[in-house]
């Protein structure tokens, strides 16, 4: 039996193509959702861009027939914009959520097929349940939290294979072991687990290889644990074009990425410029309410990046020439993510911070800006999300880590141990 799925506004803003994700069922979009989309479309934000894309895709469907009657979709389902009785004069001032619920109740009473509300709003799903309506979260692109890919694992080997790795810097993968491309390995023998060796699975060669040595020029920003060592290997490896670093506050994600970017850009001249960016998701008032010119408005959001750059610069401050390069925009740019959209970025070391606040579609838009010879690093904490339209399961950072897992162009490292300070680590764990 076909089902009737009623889509909430936040589902379409999260994925403008969501109506195509429900097989051959009936997709219902209440008129109040269209009205909310219309209000958001003028925003100069990621939400505004998603709203405009929703409007464009619905217009494409409208060209195929009357949305009021239902337009056939390629997957065998239908798409219909619903004009329910909720739009009587007495209901016009009802909140959008209540109109969606009223629409669902009307469908439930007049249709034999099951009626299901799809929303990313927990409160709406709770109210639906209280009214006896079925409601579900939109789970397309979700990653099972019990299956989060850490990017590294421990591997027990015999002393002979461990000695061979220490001597040659590479060994074949033991029989029966399945590894992902660029997965990092702690090699150890059962009798002496503390004396482990670190390696990376080279999928193209089919071997576990030694990590790239950390150059002394990066001092004093050096790895403090095995996970940071894995992260630096991925950051310094020119064959790996996309790196995702996930970890709680204080694990060193941003600092390691910035330090590696400075080394690759200024010391090695592998890239012509390092570009660091992050989305602007405020905790209170939005960007436009801040005083000053555009640079002054952006300072609160860009300051964490400037702090990381200052730490790297301070650690290498004895070199006057290098210190001058840090203030030269020819080599280092810090700008909001909004400015990256629509560009082509060749031969640059690109760092995007706080990626957990982006949807998979938004991250795709960013990555497709990367031109020839560039490397992109995505960092974030999936448990500190400010965007109300994504969560720990559906954010873009998790999606990229999982979908690039089979490919040798990508590498992922989950950092677990905080190194900022004892109090920062304790707060991250207990609060």
N, C-alpha and C positions, 0 to 999 in steps of 0.2 A: 504494500500500500504506500502511495506517495504521502509525503508529509508537507505541512505548511510551516516554513521557517520565517519568523518575523525578525528582521535585522534592526538592531539599535544603531544610533548614529556613530557611537564609538567604534563599532565593528567596521564600518565603512571607512572611517578616518584611519583606523589601524591598517586596513587592507582594502584599498579602493576596488579591488577585483574580487571581493569576498563573495559576491552573489554567484560566482562561478564555482564555488568550492563545495556545493551541496548536492552533487550528482544530479539525478533527474527528478528532483523535488520542486515544489512550488516556493518561490522566494517572494516574500511580501515586504515592501518598504512603506511604512505609514507616511502620510503626508507631512506629519510633524518632523520626521527625520529629514525630509527634503528642505523644510524651512530652517532647521538647524544647520544643515550643510550650507545653505545660502548665507547664513549669518557669519559662518567661519571663513568663507572663501576670500574675504577681503584682507584677512590677516597676513602679514608679511612674516609668517612662521612656517614650520614644517606642517603644522595642523592646517594652515591656510592652503598650502600647496596640495595636501591630500584632499581637502574639500573641493578644490578646483578640479582635481583629477576625477573625483567621484562624479561631479557635475558633467564632465566631458564624457565619461563612459556611459552614464545614464542617457545622455543625449544621443550617443551612438545607438543605444538600444531603442530609443524612441523612434529613430528613423526607420526601424524595422516594423513598427506597428504601434498600436495604442497601448501605452503602459497601463491604463485603467482596465483594459480587457485582459492584459497579460501578453507578454512577448516571449516567443519560444527562444530558449537558449541552446547553444551548440551541444551541451551535455544532455539534452533531452528534457530539461526542466523548463520552468516558466518564471518570468520576472514581472511583478505587478506592483504598481504604486497604489496604495489603498486609500480611498476616501471614505473612512468609516462614519458611522452615525455619531461618533465622538465629536464631529465637527458641527454639531448643532450649536445655536447661539449660547446655550448655557454652559457648553464645554470648552468654548474658545479660550478661556483663561486658565484652563487646567495645565499643570506642568507637563512637559513633554513625556516624562516617564509614565505619568498616569494615562495619557492619551494612548501610548503604546500598549499599556495593560488593558485599557478599555477595548482597543482594537483586537487584542488577542482573545478577550472574553467573547466578543462578537463572532469572531471566526470559530471559536470552540463551539458556540451554540448553533452555528449555521452550517458547519461543515462536518462531514463524517471523518475526514482525515485528521490525524494527530496534529496539534498546533504547538509549536515550540518557539519560545523567544530566545534569540541569540544575542547576548550582551556581555560586554567586558565590565559592566558596572555591577559590583557585588550587591549593592543595595537594591537595585532593580530586580536582580534574581531572587533576593530574599522576599521582596514584596510580591513577586509573581508566585512564589511558593506558598505564601500566606493566602493567596487568592485561589489556590488549587490549580495554577497554571504550571506547565513544564517550562523550565528555563535552563539554558546551558551557556557556558563560557565559549567564546570563539577560540578554538584550539588549533587552527591551521598554523603551522610553523612552530608549535610548542615543542620544547625539548623536555623529556622526562627528567626531573631533577635527580632521580636515583641513577640516571645513566649519564650524568654530566661527564664529559670527556676531560680528564685532567691534563692530557698531553704528555704524561710520563708515568712510568711504572717500574717496579722492582723486578729483577730477573735473576733467579738462582742459577749459577753455572758451576761447573767443576773447576778445580784449581788450574788444570791444564789450559782450558779455554780462557780463563782470566789472565794467565801468564801470556798467552798468545796475543790477547788484546793489548796488554801493557807493552809488549814488544813491537807489534806491528801497527797498532792504532786502528785495527779493524778485525772483525771476526764474522763468520757466517751466522745467520740466525739459527739458533738451535731448532731441531725438528719439533713440530707440533706447536710452535709459538707463532701467533698471528699478531702483527704489529701494524699500526697505521703509519702513513707517510710522515717522516720527520718526528716520530714519537721518540721521546727521550727515555733513556734506560739507566737505572742504577744496577750495575753488575756486581754481584757479590757471591762468595762461596759460603756454604752453610756453617763451616767451622769458624769463620772470621767475618761476620757480617759488617763490622765497623769499617773494614778496609775495602770499601766498595770503589768501583770505577764508574765514571760517567760516560755515556755514549749517546749517539743519535742514530735512529734507523734511517739509512739512506735507501729509499724505496727503489730508486733507479738502478742502484748497484746491487740491491738485495743484501746489504751488509749492515752491521752495526759499526759505526765509525766513531773515532774520538772527536771530542769537541774542539772548536776553534780556540786557540789560546787567547786569553784576555790581554790586549796590548797595554803596556805600562803607561801610555799616554792618557789612558782613561782615569788614572789615579787622581784623586782618592775615591772615585766612584767605582768600587769593586764589589763583586758578588759576596754576600754574607752567608749564603746557604746554597744547597744544591739546586733549588728551584730558580733562584736568581741566576745561577750559572747556566741553567738551561735557557733561560730567557735571553741572556746575553749572547749565547751561541746563535739563537734564532735571529737576533737583531743584527749580528755582525756577519751573518752568512749572506753573501750576495746572491746566491741561487734561490733563496727563500724570499719571495716577493710580497707575501702577506703574513703578518704576525699578529696573533690575538693574545693579549695578556689579561687574565682575569684574576682578581684578588681583592680582598677586603682592604680597607683603609690602612695605609702604612706598610704595605708589602713591597713597595718600591717600583710599582709598575711604571708610573710616569717618569720618575727620575732615571731609571735604567734606559727607557726609550729615548729620553732627551740626551742623556750622556752618550749613548750609542750614535744618535743622530749627529751630534756635534763632532764626534770622532770621524764618522764616515764623510761628513760634509766639509769640515775645516781641516782635519789632519790628512785624511786620505784623498780628499777631493773626488770621491767616488760619485757624489751627487753635487749638482750645482747650487742647491739650496735645501735647507731644512724648513719645512712648513708645519707648524703646530697649530691645531685647531680644536675646538670643542663646541658642543651645542650650548645655547643659552637658555637653560631652563631655570627660571627664578623660583625661589621659595615663597616670595611675596609678590610685590608689584612687578610688572613686566618691564622690559628694557626701556620702553619709551617714556616711562615716568621719571627716569633718572636725569639729573641736571647735566649740563655740559655738552660738548661736541661728541662726535661718534667715538673718539678714542677714550674720552672720559666715561662715556656710558658703558663701554666694553671692559674697562679695567677690572671691575669686580669679578667678571666671569673669566677673564684671562689671567688673573693674578696667580692662581696655582701653577700655571705654566711658567710665568715669570719667576716664581719662587724656585722651581726646578732648574731653570736656566741660571739663576743667581747662584745656586749651590754648585753647579758645575763650573761656572765662571770663577767663583771664589776659590774652589779647589785648584784651579789652574792659573790663578791670578798673577804668578810671578813672571809669566810670559806676556810682556806688554803688547807684542804684536797680536798674540792670540786674544788678549783682552779687548783690543780694538775691533777685532773681527766680530765679537759678540754683539757689538752695538751697530754693526753694519748690516742694513737691511738687505744687502746684496746676498748675504749668506743665510740669514735666519729671519723668518717671518712668523708672527703670531697673529692669528685672525680668527673671527668667529666662523662657525661652520656654514652659515648662510652664504658667505662670500665664495665658497668653493663650488656650489651648485652651478652647473653650466660651463665650468672651465675644463680645459684639458691640462693635465699636470705632468709633463715629462721630466725625467732626470732629477727627481726630487725625493728626499726622505720625508715622507708624509706621516705625521703622528696625529691621530684623532683620539682625544681623551673623552671620558664619560660616555662611551658608546652605548652603555646599557640603557640610556635614555632615548635611543633611536629604535624605530621599528625595522624589521628586516628589509622592507622596501626602501626606507631611507638610507640604510647602510649600503644597499645595492647601488643606489644613486651615487653615493660617495665613491665607492670602489670603482665604479665605471668611469670616474673622472681621471683615474690613474693612467698616465701615458707611458710611452716606451722608456725603459731605463729607470722607472721609479719603484720605490718600495713603500708600502703602507703598513703602519702599525696601529692597531686598534686596542685601546685599553679601557678598563672599567671595572666596576664592582656591581655584580648582578643583584646584590642585596641592598643597594642604595639607589633606588630608582625614583626620580622626581616626575617623570612623565606619567600622567594618569592613564594613558592609553596603552601602556605596555606593562608587563610584570616579569617576574623572575623566569617564567617559562617562555614568554613570547618576545623577549627583547632581541634586538638585532645582533648583539654581541654573541649570545649563545648560538644564534642561527648561523652566523658566519663560521664559528669554531667547528660546528657539527658538519656543515655542508662542505667545507674545505678539507675536512679530515682525510679523505682518500687521495688528495692531490699533493704532489711534491713541491708545488709552488707555495704552499701554506704550512704554517707551524703554529701550534697552540700550547700555551703553558698556563696552568692554574697555580698561582702562588698562594700558599697557605700561611706562612709564618710572617708576622709583622716585625719590622726592623726599625720603625721610626723611633719608638721609645717604649719603655716598659708600660707606662701609663696608657699610651695609645693602643698598645696590643691588648692590655687588660680591658679597656673600654670597648674595643672591637669585639671581644669575645663574650663579655658578660652583659652588655647593654643592648 
